[in-house]
């Protein structure tokens, strides 16, 4: 039976594990491999690792790092960053990674997802959309952005999500730029719009600061992926660095409460 997934998201910048706020000011929080080891011990549902340098710098995926991550990871692993071809995606999957995430390259060329899906299977193709509220005094609604939110894209986020679904994405990740790193909760209302129009599994990222925020997301939207960064690398109001994750018992209770399952 399908169930909600609680997913740590790790950002890699210049080879280190970092956490951002609204996609800016990356703060070093440790070594990615060490974090993977801890999440193994804590039995995380799955793990998402995003290299935030690759697409911006126009570089290929760091296959050496990916190989190390895949060798260490004992849970389903999703990697994103710099993937621009089906050949690269196939190489990553062959290393033992379960899913390949693509963002700016897919937005510019949705048929890339079709090619990757043909090579590795649709279930291994993830499209990541970074969304934020439009800027400006008279601006309304949301916009899509790429390259760590440094460039806006004219396409409507909801329309693009549906287009990438049709192109071959087996999962869509919606990353809320405005909520990133603030730990004040997800944008639940806009998240519901994506859940309404998409047929493939959807994961939401950006804003979670407590287990209550995860529960609120699942309670409102049902079977979704609840991803977070700051929640799983910081502890307390002073944001002390501490890799953490709910215990199996906490996770089961959270999902039962969110879905109103008795017994």
MITIKOL-710695 format. One record per atom (N, C-alpha, C): x, y, z. Coordinates in nm, 4 decimals. Layout:
<recs>
        xx        yy        zz
         X         Y         Z
...
</recs>
This chain:
<recs>
        xx        yy        zz
    0.0841   -0.1192    0.0000
    0.0000    0.0000    0.0000
    0.0881    0.1249    0.0000
    0.0504    0.2224   -0.0805
    0.1245    0.3468   -0.0819
    0.1129    0.4170    0.0522
    0.2188    0.4828    0.0927
    0.2165    0.5575    0.2179
    0.3004    0.6830    0.2016
    0.2794    0.7817    0.2877
    0.3620    0.9030    0.2797
    0.5093    0.8690    0.3036
    0.5963    0.9451    0.2387
    0.7406    0.9272    0.2564
    0.7978    1.0529    0.3231
    0.8859    1.0335    0.4189
    0.9520    1.1447    0.4870
    1.0980    1.1432    0.4432
    1.1394    1.2504    0.3726
    1.2622    1.2458    0.2936
    1.3581    1.3581    0.3320
    1.4741    1.3264    0.3875
    1.5777    1.4289    0.4040
    1.6326    1.4707    0.2681
    1.6533    1.5992    0.2517
    1.7128    1.6528    0.1292
    1.8456    1.7192    0.1659
    1.9537    1.6692    0.1062
    2.0872    1.7214    0.1331
    2.1353    1.8031    0.0145
    2.1840    1.9235    0.0416
    2.2383    2.0106   -0.0621
    2.3907    2.0049   -0.0583
    2.4512    1.9818   -0.1750
    2.5962    1.9753   -0.1841
    2.6470    2.0991   -0.2569
    2.7405    2.1685   -0.1933
    2.8006    2.2900   -0.2497
    2.9503    2.2841   -0.2270
    3.0264    2.2888   -0.3359
    3.1720    2.2811   -0.3286
    3.2175    2.1586   -0.2494
    3.1471    2.0489   -0.2691
    3.1845    1.9223   -0.2083
    3.1367    1.9014   -0.0663
    3.0796    2.0037   -0.0030
    3.0336    1.9929    0.1350
    2.8823    1.9975    0.1441
    2.8330    1.9535    0.2577
    2.6898    1.9591    0.2855
    2.6555    2.0982    0.3393
    2.5563    2.1645    0.2775
    2.5191    2.2996    0.3182
    2.3684    2.3095    0.3355
    2.3257    2.4181    0.3987
    2.1833    2.4522    0.4046
    2.1692    2.6000    0.3723
    2.0697    2.6306    0.2901
    2.0464    2.7669    0.2444
    1.9210    2.8247    0.3094
    1.9029    2.9559    0.2905
    1.7777    3.0230    0.3219
    1.7337    3.0986    0.1978
    1.6158    3.0609    0.1472
    1.5651    3.1177    0.0232
    1.6691    3.1080   -0.0886
    1.7385    2.9946   -0.0891
    1.8371    2.9597   -0.1920
    1.9637    3.0456   -0.1850
    1.9844    3.1161   -0.0751
    2.1022    3.2022   -0.0622
    2.1796    3.1656    0.0642
    2.2996    3.2226    0.0765
    2.3823    3.2121    0.1968
    2.3995    3.0677    0.2445
    2.4601    2.9826    0.1622
    2.4796    2.8439    0.2052
    2.5669    2.8330    0.3298
    2.5151    2.7643    0.4302
    2.5880    2.7423    0.5553
    2.6395    2.5990    0.5585
    2.7696    2.5837    0.5808
    2.8302    2.4507    0.5854
    2.7803    2.3767    0.7096
    2.7339    2.2539    0.6888
    2.6817    2.1772    0.8013
    2.7464    2.0396    0.8130
    2.8439    2.0069    0.7272
    2.9115    1.8797    0.7458
    2.9472    1.8088    0.6169
    2.9820    1.6830    0.6320
    3.0244    1.5975    0.5217
    2.9061    1.5145    0.4710
    2.8796    1.5143    0.3411
    2.7635    1.4404    0.2888
    2.7668    1.2912    0.3216
    2.8831    1.2284    0.3099
    2.8923    1.0853    0.3352
    2.8605    1.0537    0.4808
    2.9089    1.1364    0.5709
    2.8791    1.1155    0.7131
    2.7296    1.1284    0.7396
    2.6668    1.2255    0.6731
    2.5219    1.2421    0.6892
    2.4471    1.1186    0.6396
    2.4911    1.0630    0.5280
    2.4274    0.9423    0.4746
    2.4370    0.8283    0.5753
    2.5527    0.8120    0.6369
    2.5705    0.7065    0.7367
    2.4714    0.7210    0.8517
    2.4506    0.8450    0.8955
    2.3575    0.8681    1.0069
    2.2139    0.8386    0.9651
    2.1768    0.8815    0.8436
    2.0403    0.8539    0.7975
    2.0191    0.7044    0.7741
    2.1251    0.6313    0.7400
    2.1149    0.4850    0.7338
    2.0725    0.4298    0.8694
    2.1422    0.4748    0.9734
    2.1150    0.4261    1.1084
    1.9739    0.4613    1.1535
    1.9250    0.5750    1.1077
    1.7930    0.6216    1.1503
    1.6811    0.5696    1.0604
    1.7168    0.4892    0.9600
    1.6192    0.4222    0.8733
    1.5268    0.5204    0.8013
    1.5882    0.6202    0.7374
    1.5100    0.7164    0.6589
    1.4407    0.6456    0.5431
    1.3239    0.6951    0.5052
    1.2468    0.6344    0.3962
    1.3259    0.6362    0.2658
    1.3824    0.7490    0.2347
    1.4688    0.7650    0.1180
    1.5474    0.8939    0.1364
    1.6399    0.9189    0.0456
    1.7283    1.0337    0.0595
    1.7406    1.1043   -0.0748
    1.7344    1.2368   -0.0706
    1.7536    1.3175   -0.1903
    1.8807    1.4000   -0.1741
    1.9703    1.3918   -0.2724
    2.0940    1.4687   -0.2711
    2.0975    1.5553   -0.3958
    2.1073    1.6866   -0.3770
    2.1075    1.7811   -0.4882
    2.2379    1.8600   -0.4886
    2.3127    1.8498   -0.5983
    2.4337    1.9300   -0.6175
    2.3887    2.0652   -0.6724
    2.3982    2.1708   -0.5911
    2.3443    2.3010   -0.6316
    2.4442    2.3825   -0.7141
    2.5625    2.3268   -0.7405
    2.6617    2.3969   -0.8221
    2.6570    2.3563   -0.9689
    2.6271    2.2288   -0.9952
    2.6501    2.1717   -1.1273
    2.5769    2.2448   -1.2396
    2.4459    2.2620   -1.2270
    2.3699    2.3254   -1.3347
    2.4107    2.4709   -1.3536
    2.4327    2.5414   -1.2427
    2.4701    2.6829   -1.2498
    2.6044    2.6996   -1.3196
    2.6981    2.6102   -1.2888
    2.8321    2.6198   -1.3473
    2.8446    2.5493   -1.4818
    2.7382    2.4801   -1.5223
    2.7414    2.4093   -1.6494
    2.8341    2.2899   -1.6486
    2.8503    2.2270   -1.5331
    2.9391    2.1121   -1.5220
    2.8595    1.9823   -1.5159
    2.9264    1.8725   -1.5491
    2.8634    1.7409   -1.5449
    2.8481    1.6949   -1.4013
    2.7644    1.5954   -1.3780
    2.7524    1.5403   -1.2426
    2.8876    1.4914   -1.1914
    2.9068    1.5013   -1.0612
    3.0294    1.4534   -0.9978
    3.0137    1.3028   -0.9752
    3.0548    1.2246   -1.0743
    3.0315    1.0802   -1.0684
    3.1102    1.0133   -0.9557
    3.2256    1.0684   -0.9220
    3.3032    1.0118   -0.8109
    3.2260    1.0245   -0.6801
    3.1689    1.1437   -0.6555
    3.0897    1.1635   -0.5349
    2.9646    1.0766   -0.5366
    2.8995    1.0681   -0.6512
    2.7768    0.9890   -0.6616
    2.8053    0.8428   -0.6300
    2.9169    0.7908   -0.6806
    2.9538    0.6513   -0.6552
    2.9731    0.6277   -0.5056
    3.0358    0.7231   -0.4375
    3.0571    0.7104   -0.2927
    2.9234    0.7138   -0.2181
    2.8351    0.8045   -0.2591
    2.7038    0.8137   -0.1955
    2.6249    0.6845   -0.2143
    2.6238    0.6337   -0.3377
    2.5465    0.5132   -0.3678
    2.6012    0.3921   -0.2933
    2.7340    0.3849   -0.2803
    2.7950    0.2716   -0.2106
    2.7611    0.2732   -0.0621
    2.7459    0.3910   -0.0058
    2.7201    0.4045    0.1380
    2.5722    0.3964    0.1721
    2.4865    0.4412    0.0815
    2.3440    0.4591    0.1112
    2.2704    0.3249    0.1140
    2.1961    0.3017    0.2214
    2.1184    0.1786    0.2346
    1.9674    0.2047    0.2210
    1.9327    0.3187    0.1684
    1.7926    0.3521    0.1441
    1.7811    0.3994   -0.0011
    1.6611    0.4064   -0.0579
    1.6486    0.4606   -0.1935
    1.7103    0.5993   -0.2025
    1.7904    0.6218   -0.3056
    1.8644    0.7464   -0.3218
    1.8228    0.8151   -0.4510
    1.7930    0.9436   -0.4402
    1.7641    1.0286   -0.5564
    1.8752    1.1311   -0.5671
    1.9389    1.1387   -0.6845
    2.0457    1.2371   -0.7059
    2.0035    1.3355   -0.8134
    2.0344    1.4637   -0.7935
    2.0107    1.5659   -0.8940
    2.1252    1.6649   -0.8985
    2.1524    1.7160   -1.0178
    2.2573    1.8161   -1.0340
    2.3415    1.7919   -1.1569
    2.3218    1.8737   -1.2604
    2.4064    1.8667   -1.3785
    2.3684    1.7624   -1.4813
    2.2583    1.6912   -1.4614
    2.2188    1.5868   -1.5562
    2.1551    1.6511   -1.6796
    2.2170    1.6266   -1.7953
    2.1683    1.6871   -1.9200
    2.1492    1.5847   -2.0315
    2.1681    1.4565   -2.0021
    2.1536    1.3558   -2.1073
    2.1084    1.2235   -2.0487
    2.0489    1.1405   -2.1353
    2.0072    1.0071   -2.0938
    2.1283    0.9210   -2.0598
    2.2403    0.9454   -2.1275
    2.3616    0.8688   -2.0996
    2.4101    0.8929   -1.9572
    2.4097    1.0195   -1.9140
    2.4497    1.0509   -1.7764
    2.3544    0.9861   -1.6767
    2.2255    0.9936   -1.7041
    2.1264    0.9338   -1.6150
    2.1472    0.7832   -1.6033
    2.1733    0.7172   -1.7155
    2.1963    0.5729   -1.7143
    2.3188    0.5380   -1.6309
    2.4239    0.6174   -1.6454
    2.5463    0.5928   -1.5682
    2.5188    0.6046   -1.4186
    2.4394    0.7027   -1.3805
    2.4069    0.7233   -1.2397
    2.3226    0.6069   -1.1864
    2.2239    0.5634   -1.2619
    2.1402    0.4509   -1.2205
    2.2243    0.3237   -1.2085
    2.3179    0.3047   -1.3013
    2.4043    0.1866   -1.2977
    2.4926    0.1836   -1.1727
    2.5141    0.2993   -1.1111
    2.5938    0.3055   -0.9882
    2.5159    0.2602   -0.8655
    2.3850    0.2426   -0.8806
    2.3028    0.1998   -0.7686
    2.2089    0.3053   -0.7153
    2.2011    0.4201   -0.7843
    2.1060    0.5260   -0.7475
    1.9684    0.4888   -0.8030
    1.8642    0.5068   -0.7229
    1.7290    0.4673   -0.7666
    1.6630    0.5697   -0.8578
    1.6867    0.6993   -0.8330
    1.6180    0.8035   -0.9086
    1.7159    0.9125   -0.9490
    1.6908    0.9705   -1.0673
    1.7701    1.0838   -1.1159
    1.6785    1.2042   -1.1276
    1.7175    1.3135   -1.0620
    1.6375    1.4366   -1.0637
    1.6945    1.5348   -1.1649
    1.6057    1.5966   -1.2403
    1.6449    1.6946   -1.3418
    1.5584    1.8183   -1.3230
    1.6188    1.9354   -1.3332
    1.5443    2.0596   -1.3132
    1.5542    2.1493   -1.4361
    1.6539    2.2371   -1.4393
    1.6614    2.3383   -1.5461
    1.6714    2.2759   -1.6846
    1.7464    2.1670   -1.6982
    1.7620    2.1043   -1.8300
    1.6282    2.0512   -1.8820
    1.5443    1.9989   -1.7908
    1.4140    1.9471   -1.8311
    1.3162    2.0596   -1.8627
    1.3253    2.1685   -1.7885
    1.2364    2.2823   -1.8129
    1.2654    2.3429   -1.9507
    1.3921    2.3484   -1.9863
    1.4300    2.4019   -2.1171
    1.4003    2.3039   -2.2297
    1.4050    2.1750   -2.1985
    1.3849    2.0729   -2.3011
    1.3136    1.9526   -2.2406
    1.1796    1.9580   -2.2292
    1.1048    1.8494   -2.1652
    1.1274    1.7124   -2.2288
    1.1619    1.7080   -2.3572
    1.1848    1.5781   -2.4216
    1.3046    1.5054   -2.3615
    1.3894    1.5767   -2.2885
    1.4995    1.5102   -2.2181
    1.4446    1.4045   -2.1234
    1.3327    1.4339   -2.0575
    1.2726    1.3371   -1.9662
    1.2213    1.2149   -2.0412
    1.1717    1.2365   -2.1625
    1.1272    1.1250   -2.2457
    1.2440    1.0335   -2.2765
    1.3573    1.0933   -2.3093
    1.4776    1.0156   -2.3419
    1.5307    0.9409   -2.2195
    1.5307    1.0079   -2.1041
    1.5797    0.9431   -1.9827
    1.4864    0.8299   -1.9413
    1.3551    0.8533   -1.9520
    1.2582    0.7500   -1.9152
    1.2741    0.6266   -2.0033
    1.3030    0.6477   -2.1313
    1.3235    0.5353   -2.2223
    1.4486    0.4561   -2.1847
    1.5478    0.5273   -2.1287
    1.6748    0.4630   -2.0954
    1.6731    0.3913   -1.9608
    1.6071    0.4515   -1.8602
    1.6168    0.3961   -1.7244
    1.4816    0.3595   -1.6633
    1.3728    0.3919   -1.7313
    1.2398    0.3658   -1.6767
    1.1808    0.4886   -1.6118
    1.0539    0.5103   -1.6365
    0.9871    0.6298   -1.5861
    0.9929    0.6404   -1.4342
    0.9921    0.5267   -1.3650
    0.9911    0.5280   -1.2186
    1.1182    0.5890   -1.1608
    1.2227    0.6015   -1.2429
    1.3502    0.6567   -1.1957
    1.3719    0.8011   -1.2369
    1.2713    0.8636   -1.2956
    1.2846    1.0002   -1.3468
    1.2075    1.0972   -1.2578
    1.2794    1.1950   -1.2024
    1.2193    1.2950   -1.1140
    1.2427    1.4340   -1.1733
    1.1379    1.5120   -1.1832
    1.1495    1.6512   -1.2267
    1.1347    1.7419   -1.1058
    1.2281    1.8357   -1.0903
    1.2263    1.9287   -0.9772
    1.1893    2.0682   -1.0265
    1.0863    2.1266   -0.9671
    1.0432    2.2613   -1.0027
    1.0617    2.3540   -0.8830
    1.1415    2.4585   -0.9006
    1.1597    2.5604   -0.7980
    1.0587    2.6721   -0.8235
    0.9714    2.6965   -0.7272
    0.8648    2.7949   -0.7468
    0.8701    2.9008   -0.6367
    0.8272    3.0211   -0.6715
    0.8224    3.1309   -0.5740
    0.7122    3.2278   -0.6138
    0.6731    3.3118   -0.5215
    0.5749    3.4141   -0.5528
    0.6399    3.5198   -0.6413
    0.5620    3.5712   -0.7356
    0.6150    3.6738   -0.8254
    0.6522    3.7986   -0.7474
    0.7587    3.8624   -0.7909
    0.8072    3.9824   -0.7232
    0.7434    4.1063   -0.7846
    0.7407    4.2148   -0.7095
    0.6846    4.3396   -0.7599
    0.5570    4.3769   -0.6869
    0.5325    4.5060   -0.6754
    0.4196    4.5560   -0.5974
    0.2857    4.5078   -0.6522
    0.2733    4.5025   -0.7866
    0.1464    4.4642   -0.8483
    0.1459    4.3177   -0.8926
    0.2541    4.2463   -0.8667
    0.2640    4.1077   -0.9124
    0.1753    4.0158   -0.8294
    0.1146    3.9206   -0.8971
    0.0306    3.8223   -0.8305
    0.0663    3.6826   -0.8820
    0.0445    3.5842   -0.7987
    0.0667    3.4470   -0.8409
    0.2098    3.4010   -0.8215
    0.2421    3.2916   -0.8878
    0.3702    3.2264   -0.8700
    0.4448    3.2168   -1.0020
    0.5772    3.2028   -0.9901
    0.6599    3.1853   -1.1084
    0.7581    3.0713   -1.0873
    0.8056    3.0207   -1.1977
    0.9035    2.9139   -1.1997
    1.0414    2.9754   -1.2155
    1.1414    2.9192   -1.1481
    1.2765    2.9723   -1.1622
    1.3776    2.8583   -1.1717
    1.4960    2.8910   -1.2234
    1.6009    2.7919   -1.2419
    1.7334    2.8478   -1.1905
    1.8358    2.7624   -1.1913
    1.9710    2.8017   -1.1513
    1.9730    2.8679   -1.0137
    1.9263    2.7908   -0.9149
    1.9234    2.8386   -0.7761
    1.8450    2.9687   -0.7611
    1.7336    2.9772   -0.8347
    1.6415    3.0915   -0.8279
    1.7050    3.2221   -0.8739
    1.8048    3.2142   -0.9609
    1.8667    3.3354   -1.0159
    1.8021    3.3774   -1.1466
    1.7218    3.2894   -1.2072
    1.6560    3.3202   -1.3341
    1.5097    3.2787   -1.3273
    1.4217    3.3673   -1.3695
    1.2790    3.3350   -1.3764
    1.2464    3.2774   -1.5137
    1.1454    3.1913   -1.5160
    1.1002    3.1285   -1.6404
    0.9558    3.1707   -1.6637
    0.9216    3.2001   -1.7877
    0.7884    3.2521   -1.8180
    0.6774    3.1481   -1.8015
    0.7096    3.0224   -1.8136
    0.6072    2.9174   -1.8070
    0.5388    2.9150   -1.6700
    0.4080    2.8923   -1.6704
    0.3338    2.8783   -1.5456
    0.3770    2.7492   -1.4761
    0.4050    2.7532   -1.3454
    0.4527    2.6328   -1.2758
    0.3600    2.5127   -1.2877
    0.2297    2.5348   -1.2741
    0.1358    2.4237   -1.2827
    0.1342    2.3636   -1.4225
    0.1356    2.4487   -1.5242
    0.1380    2.3998   -1.6620
    0.2666    2.3230   -1.6906
    0.3795    2.3741   -1.6398
    0.5069    2.3067   -1.6614
    0.5093    2.1713   -1.5909
    0.4535    2.1656   -1.4716
    0.4489    2.0385   -1.3995
    0.3718    1.9337   -1.4792
    0.2592    1.9734   -1.5357
    0.1801    1.8799   -1.6163
    0.2557    1.8398   -1.7434
    0.3264    1.9361   -1.8028
    0.4025    1.9079   -1.9243
    0.5154    1.8076   -1.8958
    0.5836    1.8242   -1.7850
    0.6935    1.7335   -1.7515
    0.6406    1.5954   -1.7130
    0.5231    1.5921   -1.6534
    0.4583    1.4646   -1.6255
    0.4304    1.3908   -1.7553
    0.3760    1.4599   -1.8521
    0.3463    1.3980   -1.9809
    0.4734    1.3573   -2.0544
    0.5803    1.4326   -2.0339
    0.7058    1.4054   -2.1046
    0.7745    1.2798   -2.0541
    0.7473    1.2408   -1.9285
    0.8091    1.1185   -1.8797
    0.8493    1.1173   -1.7339
    0.8235    1.2251   -1.6608
    0.8582    1.2272   -1.5181
    0.7705    1.1286   -1.4414
    0.8348    1.0445   -1.3626
    0.7606    0.9511   -1.2794
    0.7299    1.0081   -1.1427
    0.7908    1.1224   -1.1127
    0.7671    1.1930   -0.9862
    0.7997    1.3395   -1.0081
    0.7268    1.4262   -0.9403
    0.7513    1.5704   -0.9454
    0.7845    1.6184   -0.8050
    0.8936    1.6939   -0.7923
    0.9293    1.7571   -0.6657
    0.9045    1.9070   -0.6783
    0.8250    1.9614   -0.5887
    0.7982    2.1048   -0.5860
    0.8773    2.1656   -0.4703
    0.9670    2.2558   -0.5042
    1.0559    2.3174   -0.4055
    1.0145    2.4638   -0.3881
    0.9697    2.4988   -0.2673
    0.9209    2.6340   -0.2411
    1.0373    2.7260   -0.2028
    1.0756    2.8127   -0.2949
    1.1908    2.9015   -0.2739
    1.1676    2.9958   -0.1564
    1.0502    3.0546   -0.1476
    1.0220    3.1551   -0.0436
    1.0266    3.0954    0.0965
    0.9996    2.9661    0.1093
    0.9979    2.9017    0.2401
    1.1314    2.8345    0.2735
    1.2195    2.8217    0.1765
    1.3438    2.7465    0.1950
    1.4232    2.7954    0.3161
    1.4492    2.7043    0.4087
    1.5351    2.7330    0.5229
    1.4717    2.8129    0.6351
    1.3478    2.8598    0.6188
    1.2849    2.9428    0.7220
    1.2220    2.8598    0.8334
    1.1923    2.7343    0.8038
    1.1389    2.6415    0.9041
    1.0057    2.6882    0.9613
    0.9230    2.7518    0.8762
    0.7942    2.8046    0.9206
    0.6752    2.7325    0.8576
    0.7019    2.6253    0.7869
    0.5939    2.5473    0.7276
    0.5903    2.5561    0.5759
    0.5266    2.4563    0.5163
    0.5098    2.4522    0.3709
    0.4038    2.5524    0.3243
    0.4053    2.5833    0.1968
    0.2975    2.6603    0.1351
    0.1866    2.5602    0.1009
    0.1004    2.5346    0.1953
    0.0025    2.4267    0.1824
   -0.1001    2.4529    0.0728
   -0.1411    2.5782    0.0584
   -0.2457    2.6088   -0.0394
   -0.1957    2.5864   -0.1822
   -0.0743    2.6331   -0.2101
   -0.0221    2.6140   -0.3459
    0.0163    2.4679   -0.3680
    0.0637    2.4018   -0.2640
    0.0946    2.2594   -0.2751
   -0.0288    2.1809   -0.3179
   -0.1444    2.2185   -0.2638
   -0.2685    2.1485   -0.2970
   -0.3029    2.1611   -0.4446
   -0.2639    2.2728   -0.5064
   -0.2898    2.2910   -0.6491
   -0.2121    2.1889   -0.7320
   -0.0877    2.1649   -0.6960
   -0.0074    2.0655   -0.7685
   -0.0619    1.9246   -0.7469
   -0.0994    1.8952   -0.6235
   -0.1544    1.7624   -0.5954
   -0.2824    1.7392   -0.6738
   -0.3583    1.8444   -0.6952
   -0.4857    1.8329   -0.7669
   -0.4663    1.8031   -0.9151
   -0.3640    1.8616   -0.9777
   -0.3503    1.8503   -1.1232
   -0.2558    1.7383   -1.1670
   -0.1793    1.6817   -1.0757
   -0.0815    1.5805   -1.1139
   -0.1297    1.4398   -1.0804
   -0.0907    1.3442   -1.1643
   -0.1277    1.2048   -1.1439
   -0.0116    1.1232   -1.0876
    0.1110    1.1676   -1.1120
    0.2276    1.0957   -1.0620
    0.2529    1.1342   -0.9161
    0.3339    1.0579   -0.8431
    0.3679    1.0957   -0.7052
    0.4310    1.2346   -0.6993
    0.3956    1.3090   -0.5947
    0.4472    1.4448   -0.5772
    0.5162    1.4545   -0.4418
    0.6315    1.5206   -0.4408
    0.7051    1.5473   -0.3177
    0.7189    1.6974   -0.3008
    0.7033    1.7449   -0.1783
    0.7127    1.8884   -0.1507
    0.8320    1.9156   -0.0599
    0.9021    2.0235   -0.0923
    1.0247    2.0594   -0.0224
    1.0258    2.2098    0.0026
    1.0743    2.2490    0.1201
    1.0884    2.3917    0.1487
    0.9937    2.4401    0.2567
    1.0474    2.4596    0.3787
    0.9679    2.5210    0.4833
    0.9484    2.4406    0.6089
    0.9669    2.3095    0.6035
    0.9391    2.2282    0.7219
    1.0382    2.2599    0.8331
    0.9844    2.2859    0.9525
    1.0689    2.3143    1.0672
    1.0351    2.2299    1.1882
    0.9347    2.1433    1.1740
    0.8931    2.0564    1.2840
    0.8185    1.9374    1.2261
    0.8037    1.8340    1.3089
    0.7259    1.7181    1.2654
    0.5798    1.7571    1.2444
    0.5328    1.8583    1.3165
    0.3961    1.9069    1.2965
    0.3761    1.9575    1.1539
    0.4787    2.0221    1.0978
    0.4674    2.0705    0.9602
    0.4541    1.9543    0.8616
    0.5272    1.8465    0.8861
    0.5136    1.7280    0.8017
    0.3723    1.6717    0.8136
    0.3244    1.6660    0.9368
    0.1901    1.6120    0.9596
    0.0841    1.6984    0.8928
    0.0998    1.8297    0.8978
    0.0034    1.9197    0.8340
   -0.0009    1.8967    0.6835
    0.1157    1.8783    0.6218
    0.1217    1.8542    0.4775
    0.0503    1.7251    0.4413
    0.0805    1.6176    0.5131
    0.0209    1.4878    0.4837
   -0.1286    1.4892    0.5145
   -0.1676    1.5569    0.6222
   -0.3087    1.5655    0.6586
   -0.3898    1.6350    0.5493
   -0.3316    1.7386    0.4899
   -0.4036    1.8157    0.3874
   -0.4048    1.7456    0.2516
   -0.2912    1.6796    0.2179
   -0.2751    1.6298    0.0814
   -0.2762    1.4778    0.0693
   -0.2654    1.4070    0.1794
   -0.2697    1.2610    0.1720
   -0.1337    1.1994    0.1418
   -0.1322    1.1050    0.0491
   -0.0110    1.0285    0.0188
    0.0822    1.1134   -0.0679
    0.1797    1.1755   -0.0054
    0.2784    1.2575   -0.0751
    0.4150    1.2323   -0.0126
    0.5183    1.2867   -0.0766
    0.6499    1.2903   -0.0170
    0.6655    1.4201    0.0598
    0.7061    1.4092    0.1860
    0.7314    1.5274    0.2682
    0.8825    1.5382    0.2862
    0.9448    1.6278    0.2097
    1.0906    1.6427    0.2126
    1.1288    1.7664    0.2928
    1.2475    1.7615    0.3512
    1.2952    1.8737    0.4302
    1.4470    1.8709    0.4374
    1.5047    1.9903    0.4542
    1.6476    2.0024    0.4723
    1.6815    2.0462    0.6131
    1.6465    2.1704    0.6453
    1.6804    2.2271    0.7770
    1.6309    2.1412    0.8923
    1.5101    2.0885    0.8805
    1.4514    2.0085    0.9875
    1.5412    1.8931    1.0278
    1.6117    1.8358    0.9297
    1.6902    1.7154    0.9555
    1.8395    1.7414    0.9750
    1.8810    1.8684    0.9659
    2.0232    1.8977    0.9918
    2.0429    1.9964    1.1061
    1.9355    2.0611    1.1515
    1.9440    2.1553    1.2622
    1.8578    2.1084    1.3785
    1.8923    2.1559    1.4974
    1.8140    2.1245    1.6161
    1.8016    2.2492    1.7022
    1.6793    2.2817    1.7445
    1.6578    2.3922    1.8369
    1.6531    2.5280    1.7691
    1.6130    2.6300    1.8472
    1.5937    2.7639    1.7916
    1.7248    2.8293    1.7495
    1.8369    2.7789    1.8024
    1.9659    2.8365    1.7643
    2.0276    2.7639    1.6447
    1.9535    2.6692    1.5878
    1.9941    2.5983    1.4664
    2.1322    2.5342    1.4825
    2.1493    2.4637    1.5928
    2.2724    2.3865    1.6113
    2.2721    2.2701    1.5128
    2.3871    2.2424    1.4533
    2.3946    2.1361    1.3541
    2.3855    2.0002    1.4234
    2.2815    1.9246    1.3882
    2.2621    1.7915    1.4431
    2.1759    1.7108    1.3456
    2.2354    1.6113    1.2817
    2.1600    1.5268    1.1906
    2.0564    1.4487    1.2708
    1.9305    1.4582    1.2325
    1.8245    1.3910    1.3073
    1.7137    1.3462    1.2129
    1.6292    1.2573    1.2632
    1.5201    1.2016    1.1838
    1.4255    1.1326    1.2820
    1.2939    1.1359    1.2550
    1.2009    1.0719    1.3494
    1.2270    0.9218    1.3608
    1.2042    0.8689    1.4796
    1.2178    0.7250    1.5013
    1.1090    0.6525    1.4222
    1.1263    0.5221    1.3976
    1.0203    0.4475    1.3275
    0.8847    0.4621    1.3951
    0.8844    0.4631    1.5285
    0.7579    0.4768    1.6017
    0.6974    0.6154    1.5816
    0.7816    0.7185    1.5868
    0.7337    0.8552    1.5629
    0.6772    0.8695    1.4223
    0.7453    0.8099    1.3266
    0.7037    0.8210    1.1868
    0.5691    0.7526    1.1637
    0.5537    0.6346    1.2194
    0.4270    0.5629    1.2050
    0.3131    0.6423    1.2685
    0.3370    0.6954    1.3882
    0.2324    0.7713    1.4564
    0.1990    0.8989    1.3823
    0.3016    0.9660    1.3302
    0.2798    1.0897    1.2546
    0.1886    1.0637    1.1348
    0.2196    0.9580    1.0593
    0.1399    0.9283    0.9404
   -0.0007    0.8836    0.9771
   -0.0140    0.8051    1.0846
   -0.1475    0.7614    1.1290
   -0.2320    0.8818    1.1701
   -0.1719    0.9726    1.2459
   -0.2451    1.0914    1.2905
   -0.2829    1.1797    1.1711
   -0.1896    1.1947    1.0767
   -0.2144    1.2812    0.9626
   -0.3264    1.2257    0.8743
   -0.3311    1.0928    0.8602
   -0.4295    1.0299    0.7732
   -0.5525    0.9833    0.8507
   -0.5541    1.0141    0.9818
   -0.6670    0.9793    1.0688
   -0.6947    0.8297    1.0667
   -0.5855    0.7528    1.0807
   -0.5986    0.6065    1.0857
   -0.6033    0.5632    1.2318
   -0.7046    0.4903    1.2681
   -0.7209    0.4451    1.4062
   -0.6526    0.3098    1.4276
   -0.6200    0.2832    1.5539
   -0.5657    0.1516    1.5878
   -0.4148    0.1462    1.5759
</recs>
